[in-house]
Amino acid sequence: MSLSMSAVDLNPRGAAGGLHVAAGHGVTKWFSGDVYTMRLQAAQTGGSIGIVEASVPPGGGPVPHTHAEQEETFYLLSGELEFLDGERTFTAVTGDIVHIPRMVRHRFKNVGMHTTRLLFIYTPGGAEGLFVEGGDEPRPGVQVDNWGPERFDERMLGLFHKYGVEAV
């Protein structure tokens, strides 16, 4: 389900000041062959955290990259992914957590046979804005399109710069 920002309460604070994001809420975008739903954005948390729920089909995942301003933690909900952490490659499976400090080159790739589901947790939040601004609107009943090199034009590279992401 894709919801626009107007459909998501940007300040869903209860009487105690906490946040509640109901199941199925968030902004969903297609990004380079993957499906990302921004469950919490920096704007909702005073910048402290951003959480993305991801579905990564076989063969999916980003190119090696770094984050200048965020640490990134991954929690695998189902499936398996091959991770690159600096120069080390390893496989993470359901229930595993992978933490990547700022400026460490990393990527993940679904080398399995089934779609992998995971959470990205950005601290502080903000990097999730790349997916909101640069992603495609999902189309129900249609398979996600993989992106070719032509999608990484000046506009997209500008968004990478804006969000402190560098492909390496």
C-alpha positions as MATLAB code, in Angstrom:
seq = 'MSLSMSAVDLNPRGAAGGLHVAAGHGVTKWFSGDVYTMRLQAAQTGGSIGIVEASVPPGGGPVPHTHAEQEETFYLLSGELEFLDGERTFTAVTGDIVHIPRMVRHRFKNVGMHTTRLLFIYTPGGAEGLFVEGGDEPRPGVQVDNWGPERFDERMLGLFHKYGVEAV';
ca = [
       0.000    0.000    0.000;
       1.370    3.403   -0.910;
       0.346    6.351    1.160;
       1.204    9.934    0.460;
       2.722   12.042    3.201;
      -0.671   13.721    3.658;
      -2.153   10.308    4.530;
       0.455    9.700    7.231;
       0.330   11.710   10.436;
       3.753   13.334   10.605;
       3.348   13.842   14.333;
       1.474   10.760   15.620;
       2.402   11.459   19.239;
       0.169   10.129   21.965;
      -0.504   11.763   25.324;
       2.833   10.434   26.630;
       4.733   11.925   23.670;
       5.546    8.630   21.930;
       4.974    7.649   18.324;
       2.630    5.056   16.912;
       2.800    4.102   13.239;
       0.051    1.633   12.436;
       0.737   -1.449   10.318;
       0.553   -0.684    6.626;
       1.335    3.014    7.039;
       4.264    4.789    5.473;
       5.403    6.055    2.115;
       6.157    3.225   -0.326;
       8.495    3.695   -3.282;
      10.197    1.500   -5.816;
      13.928    2.090   -5.860;
      16.290    0.313   -8.239;
      14.318   -2.930   -8.293;
      13.456   -3.019   -4.565;
      10.323   -1.962   -2.648;
      10.908    0.427    0.273;
       8.315    1.677    2.754;
       9.457    4.530    4.959;
       7.847    3.585    8.276;
       9.478    6.414   10.263;
      11.127    9.481    8.794;
      13.489   11.967   10.350;
      10.737   14.614   10.185;
       8.620   12.488   12.536;
      11.378   11.822   15.080;
      13.113   15.155   15.374;
      15.851   13.719   13.176;
      16.806   10.954   15.598;
      15.937    7.895   13.485;
      14.602    6.722   10.139;
      13.201    3.232    9.580;
      12.619    1.642    6.182;
      10.849   -1.680    5.619;
      12.281   -3.289    2.475;
      11.405   -6.131    0.125;
      14.382   -7.195   -1.972;
      13.738   -9.710   -4.780;
      16.352  -12.231   -5.925;
      19.240  -10.336   -7.508;
      18.151   -7.068   -5.865;
      20.104   -4.699   -3.668;
      22.125   -1.491   -4.011;
      25.597   -0.887   -5.384;
      28.424   -0.455   -2.848;
      28.043    2.905   -1.139;
      28.786    4.921    1.994;
      26.748    7.257    4.203;
      28.460   10.427    5.388;
      25.982   11.294    8.123;
      24.191    8.103    9.176;
      24.977    4.745   10.638;
      22.835    1.996    9.155;
      21.566   -1.087   10.927;
      19.818   -3.917    9.100;
      17.458   -6.450   10.693;
      16.501   -9.387    8.462;
      12.837  -10.312    8.910;
      12.939  -13.163    6.377;
      15.305  -14.517    3.762;
      19.029  -14.083    3.262;
      21.342  -11.434    1.891;
      24.993  -11.326    0.959;
      26.566   -8.293    2.640;
      29.695   -6.348    1.862;
      31.077   -4.620    4.979;
      34.241   -2.744    4.050;
      36.251   -5.483    2.351;
      34.501   -8.431    4.050;
      31.649  -10.368    2.401;
      29.306  -12.626    4.390;
      25.749  -13.980    4.353;
      23.113  -12.787    6.821;
      19.892  -14.758    7.372;
      16.518  -14.349    9.072;
      16.937  -12.864   12.541;
      20.447  -11.507   11.939;
      21.387   -7.886   12.587;
      24.119   -6.071   10.659;
      25.409   -2.656   11.787;
      27.402   -0.406    9.449;
      29.162    2.701   10.863;
      29.350    5.969    8.928;
      31.662    6.049    5.917;
      32.089    2.257    5.748;
      31.565    0.946    2.224;
      28.724   -1.556    2.164;
      26.032   -3.166    0.062;
      23.693   -6.116    0.198;
      22.482   -8.462   -2.508;
      19.765  -11.066   -2.491;
      21.562  -14.192   -3.696;
      18.694  -16.466   -2.640;
      15.645  -17.748   -4.473;
      12.967  -15.798   -2.563;
      12.271  -12.166   -1.741;
      14.018  -11.010    1.437;
      12.281   -8.688    3.898;
      14.281   -6.460    6.219;
      14.383   -3.192    8.116;
      16.969   -0.442    7.554;
      17.442    1.707   10.636;
      19.234    5.016   10.042;
      20.721    6.879   13.001;
      20.330    9.737   12.892;
      17.438    9.693   10.450;
      17.491   11.396    7.092;
      18.953    9.041    4.477;
      15.475    7.577    3.908;
      14.609   10.852    2.151;
      16.589    9.634   -0.869;
      13.981    6.933   -1.462;
      11.048    9.321   -0.939;
      12.425   11.903   -3.379;
      14.128    9.597   -5.870;
      11.918    6.521   -5.917;
       9.148    5.598   -8.317;
       5.484    5.350   -7.417;
       4.543    1.672   -7.034;
       1.939    0.157   -9.338;
      -0.192   -2.589   -7.769;
      -0.103   -5.901   -9.636;
       3.083   -4.981  -11.518;
       6.581   -6.279  -10.859;
       9.188   -3.736   -9.734;
      11.419   -2.469  -12.541;
      15.190   -2.820  -12.231;
      17.010    0.401  -12.999;
      19.719    0.697  -15.590;
      22.624    3.153  -15.497;
      20.520    5.783  -17.285;
      18.454    6.283  -14.100;
      21.524    7.558  -12.255;
      21.452   10.927  -14.012;
      22.383   14.370  -12.665;
      19.121   14.623  -10.718;
      19.672   11.287   -8.967;
      23.339   12.027   -8.303;
      22.224   15.349   -6.814;
      19.885   13.468   -4.463;
      22.737   11.145   -3.483;
      24.803   14.210   -2.596;
      21.895   15.840   -0.716;
      21.484   12.733    1.465;
      25.201   12.070    2.002;
      25.277    8.849   -0.033;
      28.260    8.120   -2.228;
      28.377    5.161   -4.598;
      31.858    3.634   -4.445;
];
